């Protein structure tokens, strides 16, 4: 079953302008399915297939000459040397070829691309499903959404979430990352990943993680960089201007998919979520990743930050629209309380000439403006103009 993706329009638009389209994103996010659906006239090759990989690496010119109209080249990071030969093909026949490249590791793929295909390619990032892409499942109870996460396979094949994420973790994450960093002690790495999951929404403290896992600070940073490059985690950086030392400058850690976090935390069913002390953090992770998806699906980089000063004044999300700042608070509660609005007042005093359209995203049904703050249910993020559209006017 094909699940329609929001990013489709952007992929088609870029394919009209560039001879090479690169679609990156985590394993099993739907890159191959999307590519085959939109470009079904092109031959398909997966470089996870040893025979295909051998042909492409031993005789790259012959491989490309056999695909003179173009092709879908899946998991291209396994044959990065092919990109150099692809450059010549594209330069010779730019208006006559169309190559769609996919890859699930930014380090291995993008470094080669910037060297060989600069100016010849559009790079798009496909994350797991967004709320608007799961159809009627969008109306599921919040805890169900947290448990299921948003990987397409779970919805397309009605998989049991905990088992699906266990298989995903063992099949893809551990296998791929062990190749990249040559882990000798798999148990130690598993502990590290679970510790990262337990810190979602928190400021990164590499020393604390090193002490808890028994590895060096350097190894913590290296392993985090690998998780980031493999689209497992991402960092949300603080917004601050050069106003002395009042501002926290460490990033926060989030996972691209909340269902994977739930698995890593050992959550197997719905009842465990309500009792879990990280339930609020899981909800926040789900919303932050949704905001990232909205940007990526438009072919744009993230424009979101957080605000946190040394006096513990904070805002969960700052959406930067040029020189304007949109504060967004995230609450997992189903009942609105006026105290949710306190942080907006402080931020508005700090940036009175820059603050626009404050928004509170929560799990309740009331949707209206209160003290100039727009209150919305999280299921309506993408349809809300103040969140999904640029405020530059």
C-alpha positions as CSV (number, residue, x, y, z in Angstrom):
1,X,0.0,0.0,0.0
2,X,1.4,3.4,-1.1
3,X,1.0,6.2,1.4
4,X,1.0,9.6,-0.3
5,X,3.7,11.9,0.9
6,X,3.6,15.6,1.3
7,X,7.1,16.0,-0.2
8,X,6.0,14.6,-3.6
9,X,5.3,18.1,-5.0
10,X,8.8,19.3,-4.0
11,X,10.5,16.3,-5.5
12,X,8.6,16.8,-8.8
13,X,9.4,20.5,-8.9
14,X,13.1,19.9,-8.3
15,X,13.2,17.1,-10.9
16,X,12.2,19.7,-13.5
17,X,15.2,21.8,-12.6
18,X,18.0,19.4,-11.8
19,X,19.3,16.2,-13.5
20,X,20.1,14.5,-10.2
21,X,17.8,14.4,-7.2
22,X,19.1,13.0,-3.9
23,X,16.6,11.8,-1.3
24,X,18.2,11.2,2.1
25,X,16.6,10.2,5.3
26,X,16.5,7.4,7.9
27,X,16.2,3.7,6.9
28,X,12.7,2.7,6.1
29,X,11.3,6.2,5.9
30,X,9.9,5.5,2.4
31,X,12.7,6.8,0.1
32,X,12.7,3.8,-2.2
33,X,8.9,3.6,-2.3
34,X,8.6,7.3,-3.1
35,X,11.2,7.2,-5.8
36,X,9.7,4.2,-7.5
37,X,6.2,5.7,-7.4
38,X,7.2,9.1,-8.8
39,X,9.8,7.8,-11.4
40,X,8.4,4.4,-12.3
41,X,9.7,4.8,-15.9
42,X,13.3,4.6,-14.6
43,X,15.2,1.3,-14.0
44,X,15.8,0.6,-10.3
45,X,19.1,-0.6,-8.7
46,X,19.7,-1.3,-5.0
47,X,23.4,-1.2,-4.0
48,X,22.6,-3.3,-1.0
49,X,22.5,-6.1,-3.6
50,X,26.1,-7.5,-3.8
51,X,25.9,-8.3,-7.5
52,X,24.7,-4.8,-8.4
53,X,27.3,-3.2,-6.2
54,X,30.0,-5.3,-7.8
55,X,29.0,-4.3,-11.4
56,X,28.8,-0.6,-10.5
57,X,32.2,-0.6,-8.7
58,X,34.2,-2.8,-11.1
59,X,33.0,-1.1,-14.3
60,X,31.2,2.2,-13.4
61,X,31.2,3.5,-17.0
62,X,29.6,0.4,-18.4
63,X,27.0,0.5,-15.6
64,X,26.1,4.1,-16.4
65,X,26.2,3.6,-20.1
66,X,23.6,0.9,-19.7
67,X,21.3,3.5,-18.2
68,X,21.6,6.4,-20.6
69,X,18.2,7.8,-19.7
70,X,18.8,7.7,-16.0
71,X,18.0,5.4,-13.1
72,X,17.0,5.1,-9.5
73,X,20.2,4.3,-7.5
74,X,19.2,3.2,-4.1
75,X,21.6,3.4,-1.1
76,X,24.2,5.2,-3.2
77,X,26.5,5.6,-0.2
78,X,27.7,2.0,-0.7
79,X,29.3,3.0,-4.1
80,X,30.3,6.6,-3.5
81,X,32.9,6.3,-6.3
82,X,30.1,6.0,-8.8
83,X,29.2,9.7,-8.1
84,X,32.4,10.9,-9.8
85,X,31.6,9.1,-13.0
86,X,28.0,10.3,-12.8
87,X,29.2,13.9,-12.9
88,X,30.6,13.3,-16.4
89,X,27.3,11.7,-17.6
90,X,25.3,14.6,-16.3
91,X,27.6,17.2,-17.8
92,X,27.4,15.6,-21.2
93,X,23.7,15.0,-21.3
94,X,22.2,17.3,-18.6
95,X,18.8,17.8,-20.3
96,X,18.4,14.2,-21.3
97,X,19.0,12.2,-18.1
98,X,17.3,11.9,-14.7
99,X,19.0,10.1,-11.8
100,X,17.3,9.6,-8.5
101,X,19.8,8.8,-5.7
102,X,18.8,7.7,-2.2
103,X,20.9,7.3,0.9
104,X,20.5,6.9,4.6
105,X,23.8,8.2,5.8
106,X,24.6,11.9,5.4
107,X,28.4,11.6,6.1
108,X,29.0,8.9,3.5
109,X,26.8,10.5,0.9
110,X,26.9,14.3,1.1
111,X,30.6,14.7,1.3
112,X,31.0,13.0,-2.1
113,X,28.1,14.9,-3.5
114,X,29.5,18.3,-2.6
115,X,32.8,17.4,-4.3
116,X,31.3,15.9,-7.6
117,X,27.7,17.1,-8.1
118,X,27.7,20.6,-6.8
119,X,25.2,22.7,-8.9
120,X,23.8,19.6,-10.6
121,X,21.6,18.2,-7.8
122,X,18.8,19.0,-5.4
123,X,19.0,17.4,-2.0
124,X,15.8,16.6,-0.2
125,X,15.2,14.9,3.2
126,X,12.4,12.4,3.7
127,X,11.6,11.7,7.3
128,X,9.0,9.2,8.6
129,X,5.3,10.0,8.1
130,X,3.9,13.3,9.3
131,X,0.5,13.6,11.1
132,X,-1.2,14.6,7.8
133,X,0.2,11.5,6.0
134,X,-1.3,8.8,8.3
135,X,-4.9,9.4,7.2
136,X,-7.6,8.3,9.7
137,X,-5.0,7.1,12.1
138,X,-4.4,10.8,12.9
139,X,-7.4,10.7,15.2
140,X,-6.0,7.8,17.3
141,X,-5.5,8.6,21.0
142,X,-2.2,10.4,21.7
143,X,-0.6,7.5,23.5
144,X,-1.3,5.3,20.5
145,X,0.5,7.7,18.2
146,X,3.5,7.9,20.6
147,X,3.7,4.1,20.8
148,X,3.2,3.6,17.0
149,X,5.6,6.3,15.9
150,X,5.5,7.3,12.3
151,X,7.5,4.8,10.2
152,X,5.5,3.9,7.1
153,X,5.8,0.2,7.4
154,X,3.9,0.2,10.7
155,X,0.9,1.8,9.1
156,X,1.1,0.1,5.7
157,X,1.4,-3.4,7.2
158,X,-0.4,-2.9,10.5
159,X,2.7,-4.0,12.5
160,X,2.9,-4.4,16.2
161,X,4.9,-1.3,17.2
162,X,7.3,-2.7,19.9
163,X,8.2,-5.7,17.8
164,X,8.6,-3.6,14.6
165,X,11.0,-1.2,16.3
166,X,12.9,-4.0,17.9
167,X,13.4,-5.5,14.4
168,X,14.2,-2.1,12.9
169,X,16.8,-1.4,15.6
170,X,18.5,-4.8,15.3
171,X,18.3,-5.0,11.5
172,X,19.2,-1.5,10.5
173,X,20.5,0.7,13.2
174,X,22.9,-1.7,14.9
175,X,24.1,-3.2,11.6
176,X,24.7,0.1,9.9
177,X,26.3,1.8,12.8
178,X,28.5,-1.1,13.7
179,X,30.0,-0.9,10.2
180,X,30.6,2.9,10.6
181,X,32.2,2.9,14.0
182,X,33.5,-0.7,14.3
183,X,32.0,-1.2,17.8
184,X,33.7,-3.9,19.8
185,X,31.3,-3.9,22.7
186,X,27.7,-3.9,21.3
187,X,26.2,-3.9,24.8
188,X,28.0,-0.6,25.6
189,X,26.7,1.0,22.5
190,X,23.1,-0.2,23.2
191,X,23.3,1.3,26.6
192,X,24.5,4.6,25.1
193,X,21.6,4.8,22.7
194,X,19.1,4.1,25.4
195,X,20.7,6.7,27.6
196,X,20.3,9.2,24.7
197,X,16.6,8.2,24.5
198,X,16.2,8.9,28.2
199,X,17.4,12.5,27.7
200,X,15.1,13.6,24.9
201,X,14.2,17.3,25.3
202,X,17.2,17.9,27.6
203,X,20.4,19.9,27.2
204,X,23.3,17.7,26.1
205,X,25.8,16.9,28.9
206,X,28.5,14.8,27.2
207,X,30.4,14.4,30.5
208,X,27.4,13.0,32.3
209,X,26.7,10.6,29.5
210,X,30.3,9.5,29.5
211,X,30.3,8.9,33.2
212,X,27.1,6.9,33.0
213,X,28.3,4.7,30.1
214,X,31.9,4.4,31.0
215,X,33.2,5.8,27.7
216,X,35.2,8.9,27.0
217,X,33.6,12.3,26.2
218,X,35.2,12.1,22.8
219,X,33.5,8.8,22.1
220,X,30.1,10.2,23.3
221,X,30.5,13.1,20.8
222,X,31.6,10.7,18.0
223,X,28.7,8.3,18.5
224,X,26.2,11.1,18.7
225,X,27.6,12.5,15.4
226,X,27.0,9.0,13.8
227,X,23.5,8.8,15.2
228,X,22.8,12.3,13.7
229,X,24.3,11.4,10.3
230,X,22.1,8.3,10.2
231,X,18.9,10.3,10.9
232,X,18.3,8.7,14.3
233,X,18.8,11.9,16.4
234,X,18.9,15.6,15.8
235,X,19.9,18.6,17.9
236,X,17.9,21.6,18.5
237,X,20.1,24.6,19.1
238,X,19.4,27.6,21.4
239,X,18.4,30.9,20.0
240,X,20.5,33.7,21.5
241,X,21.9,37.0,20.5
242,X,25.2,38.4,21.7
243,X,24.0,39.7,25.0
244,X,26.7,38.5,27.4
245,X,26.5,35.1,29.2
246,X,22.8,35.0,30.2
247,X,21.9,32.4,27.6
248,X,22.3,28.7,27.6
249,X,24.4,27.6,24.6
250,X,24.2,23.8,24.7
251,X,21.8,22.1,22.3
252,X,18.9,19.7,23.2
253,X,18.7,16.2,21.9
254,X,15.6,14.7,20.1
255,X,14.9,11.6,18.0
256,X,13.4,11.8,14.5
257,X,10.8,9.2,15.5
258,X,9.0,9.0,18.8
259,X,8.1,5.4,18.4
260,X,11.7,4.4,18.3
261,X,12.3,6.4,21.5
262,X,9.4,4.5,23.2
263,X,10.9,1.2,22.2
264,X,14.3,2.3,23.5
265,X,12.7,3.2,26.8
266,X,11.2,-0.2,27.1
267,X,7.6,0.9,26.5
268,X,5.7,-2.1,25.1
269,X,2.0,-1.0,25.4
270,X,-0.3,2.0,25.8
271,X,-0.7,1.6,29.6
272,X,3.0,2.1,30.2
273,X,3.1,5.4,28.4
274,X,0.8,7.2,30.9
275,X,2.9,5.9,33.8
276,X,6.2,6.7,32.2
277,X,7.9,9.8,33.8
278,X,9.0,10.8,30.3
279,X,5.5,10.9,28.8
280,X,5.6,14.7,28.5
281,X,9.1,14.5,26.9
282,X,7.8,11.9,24.4
283,X,4.9,14.2,23.5
284,X,7.3,17.1,23.0
285,X,9.6,15.0,20.8
286,X,6.7,14.1,18.6
287,X,5.8,17.7,18.1
288,X,9.3,19.0,17.5
289,X,9.9,16.3,14.9
290,X,6.6,17.2,13.3
291,X,7.8,20.8,12.9
292,X,11.0,19.6,11.3
293,X,9.0,17.4,8.8
294,X,6.9,20.4,7.8
295,X,10.1,22.3,6.8
296,X,11.9,19.3,5.1
297,X,8.8,18.4,3.1
298,X,9.1,21.9,1.5
299,X,12.7,21.4,0.7
300,X,13.8,23.8,3.4
301,X,16.2,23.6,6.3
302,X,15.1,23.7,9.8
303,X,14.3,27.2,11.2
304,X,13.5,26.1,14.7
305,X,15.4,26.8,18.0
306,X,14.7,26.9,21.7
307,X,15.1,29.6,24.2
308,X,16.6,29.1,27.7
309,X,18.5,31.6,29.8
310,X,20.4,31.2,33.0
311,X,17.4,32.5,35.0
312,X,15.4,29.5,33.8
313,X,13.2,31.5,31.5
314,X,12.5,29.3,28.5
315,X,10.4,28.7,25.4
316,X,10.2,25.2,23.9
317,X,10.4,26.3,20.3
318,X,11.4,29.5,18.6
319,X,10.5,29.6,14.9
320,X,12.8,32.1,13.1
321,X,11.1,34.0,10.3
322,X,13.9,36.3,9.0
323,X,14.5,38.6,11.9
324,X,11.2,37.8,13.5
325,X,10.8,35.3,16.2
326,X,7.7,33.1,16.8
327,X,7.6,31.5,20.3
328,X,5.8,28.1,20.6
329,X,5.2,26.3,23.8
330,X,4.3,22.6,23.9
331,X,2.2,21.0,26.6
332,X,1.0,17.4,26.8
333,X,-1.9,18.3,29.0
334,X,-5.5,18.0,27.7
335,X,-6.7,20.8,29.9
336,X,-5.6,24.4,29.3
337,X,-4.3,26.4,32.2
338,X,-3.5,30.1,32.1
339,X,-0.1,29.5,33.7
340,X,0.9,27.9,30.4
341,X,1.2,31.5,29.1
342,X,3.7,32.8,31.6
343,X,6.8,32.2,29.5
344,X,5.4,34.1,26.6
345,X,5.2,37.3,28.6
346,X,8.9,37.1,29.5
347,X,10.0,36.4,26.0
348,X,7.9,39.2,24.6
349,X,9.5,41.6,27.1
350,X,13.0,40.4,26.0
351,X,12.2,40.7,22.3
352,X,9.3,43.2,22.1
353,X,10.1,44.3,18.5
354,X,10.7,40.8,17.1
355,X,8.0,38.6,18.7
356,X,5.1,37.5,16.4
357,X,2.2,35.1,16.6
358,X,2.8,33.2,19.8
359,X,1.3,29.7,19.7
360,X,0.6,27.1,22.4
361,X,0.4,23.5,21.1
362,X,-1.3,21.0,23.5
363,X,-3.5,17.9,23.6
364,X,-6.8,19.6,24.4
365,X,-9.8,20.5,22.3
366,X,-10.1,24.2,23.0
367,X,-8.8,26.2,20.1
368,X,-8.9,30.0,20.4
369,X,-6.8,33.0,21.2
370,X,-6.0,33.8,24.9
371,X,-4.0,36.9,25.7
372,X,-2.8,37.1,22.1
373,X,-1.6,33.5,22.2
374,X,-3.2,31.1,19.7
375,X,-4.1,27.8,21.4
376,X,-4.2,24.8,19.0
377,X,-4.5,21.0,19.2
378,X,-1.3,19.3,18.0
379,X,-3.2,17.4,15.3
380,X,-3.7,20.7,13.5
381,X,-0.1,21.9,13.3
382,X,0.3,21.5,9.6
383,X,-3.0,23.2,8.7
384,X,-2.3,26.1,11.0
385,X,-1.1,29.1,8.9
386,X,0.9,30.6,11.8
387,X,3.0,27.4,12.1
388,X,3.3,26.1,8.6
389,X,3.7,29.3,6.6
390,X,6.3,32.0,6.5
391,X,5.5,35.1,8.5
392,X,7.6,37.3,6.3
393,X,5.4,40.1,5.1
